[in-house]
Amino acid sequence: MPRLHDDTEDRLVAMRLRVVRKSKGLSQRELARRAGVGSGTISQIESMSLKPSVSVLKRILDGVPMDLATFFSFELSLDQDRVFRRGEHVNIGAPGIRYLLLAAQRPGRNIQMLHEFYEPATSSGRHVLTHAGEECGIVIRGTLEVTIGDEVHVLNAGDGYYFSSTLPHRFRNTGTTVCEVVSACTPPSF
């Protein structure tokens, strides 16, 4: 059974699981289904709110499929890596949304940088987000509705946002074209 925990080892397990899952083109829900674990388990491991036992991690990796030795031995980018090319960004989004994470493979990131693409009428989800830290972003093209607490703002190309991530927030493309955003968050929530 997973247990609450948060340290450097957990961050590496979370990053490795996210990289493996995304490289196989699996959603969190699909991997959970294949592995026979609860629908929120993958999300909780990737967000480091749960630390999987070896048996749970093995069951999850069986859904990929991948063995534990391969999982712990593939190489993540080292700290000296300073440049990450377009094809190296990991898409951690959902249907209709691409969140291209810069340096996803780099252990110990203190900043989360995303290049985001929202199809028309898509959003960051039905539920608001809250987490520790701060985040900011700038709309490159399109229209983005940003809800921060009780405030709703409509942003267009060139407009930006900056707020404490502890405030409930949500993003939605209210336009008729793809909305492109570049955002940053610290500490990383992905």
Beta strands, then each sheet from edge to edge (+ up, - down):
strand 1: 90-91
strand 2: 97-101
strand 3: 112-118
strand 4: 134-141
strand 5: 143-148
strand 6: 151-156
strand 7: 160-164
strand 8: 169-172
strand 9: 179-186
sheet 1: 1+ 2- 3+ 9- 4+ 7-
sheet 2: 6+ 5- 8+
end
